[in-house]
Amino acid sequence: MATGRATVVDVGGPLRDEAEGKRWLSGAGEPELDAGIAVLNRALRAFRLVSADPHLHPVGRRQALAARLGYGHGEQVSDGQWTDARELTLTRRRQSRAKALQPQARLAAVLGGRESVLVTEELVLRARVDLEQGRGREAALQVLVALDAALAELQVDRSAEALAERLEELRAAREATARAAQSALAGPLPPSDREAVVRTLGRIEAALRARAGSA
């Protein structure tokens, strides 16, 4: 498996001296790291588009083998070095054993051919990434396709009876979702359309979780 290292340098507000750097470092944490990951993902997306490479994808916090915050002089940080730095440890929330094993059990069922994977599931993941990366227009278009796929797939799925109420919610959301997608073709989404996209995506995700739970 290939690994790489990326350094994101914030030049927006230079630190006056080392004392200020130490104060900043003592208070910095996951929010600053998230901001750096967002910058990295914008760069990756730009490279993906200009190189027409469909296999390049965003990175997430959990993929980092090591994550550090630090400060240093210009030449130092441009070479990926620091005057001082500290490593951030990702805190994982405790889960019940049954919940922790659920993805493994489903993976075994999918690989063994005992359970099918829906097209909707892939489309929802793409839409969620678009939203998290601030690509509202792409998310709106993706969510409309995901919604139509969900309505088509879930109503003939073996869990359709158990999901009847959720299917009605999804059908009720289509008009607003289609309106948001149409708006996305013209330009940036107004807040009301973005809220509709977020709401619909959440409902599709909830329906997929309910399906997995009833399997």
Secondary structure, 3 states (H helix, E strand, C coil): CCCCCCCCCCCCCCCCCHHHHHHHHHHCCHHHHHHHHHHHHHHHHHHHHHHCCCCCCCCCHHHCCCCEEEECCHHHHHCCCCCEEEECCCCCCCCCHHHHHHHHHHHHHHHCCCCCCCHHHHHHHHHHHHHHCCCHHHHHHHHHHHHHHHHHHHCCCCCCCCCHHHHHHHHHHHHHHHHHHHHHHHCCCCHHHHHHHHHHHHHHHHHHHHHHHHC
